[in-house]
Amino acid sequence: MPTSFVPADVSIGATRTLLYTTPASTQSVLFAGTVANIDTTAMTDHWVTIEIQKVDTSYVSVLIQAPISFGGSLSLPKIALIAGEKVYLTADAASKLVARVSIVEKT
């Protein structure tokens, strides 16, 4: 069972923004990551919601409207994913938060 490490980056929108999809025949773990507040214009706080879309298309919330102060970041929890599951992020304003995560995939 080979494993590989995969980075994923996204500028988070005000609607569900896809960060990562687990490939077929693969198990994944989001094992490290941050969401950073990069709002250098208004310099205000923002929030992020993290959801997993399961293969039956239902959603499970991981974090709901977690606040991130200007210039700060939020460390993401470890999240186990099965084939076909997706990680979505939503912010209160588009392009004010960015995410960078590290994922291990096992086939």
Secondary structure, 3 states (H helix, E strand, C coil): CCEEEEEEEEEECCCCEEEEECCCCCEEEEEEEEEEECCCCCCCCEEEEEEEECCCCCEEEEEEEEEECCCCEEECCCEEECCCCEEEEEECCCCCEEEEEEEEEEC
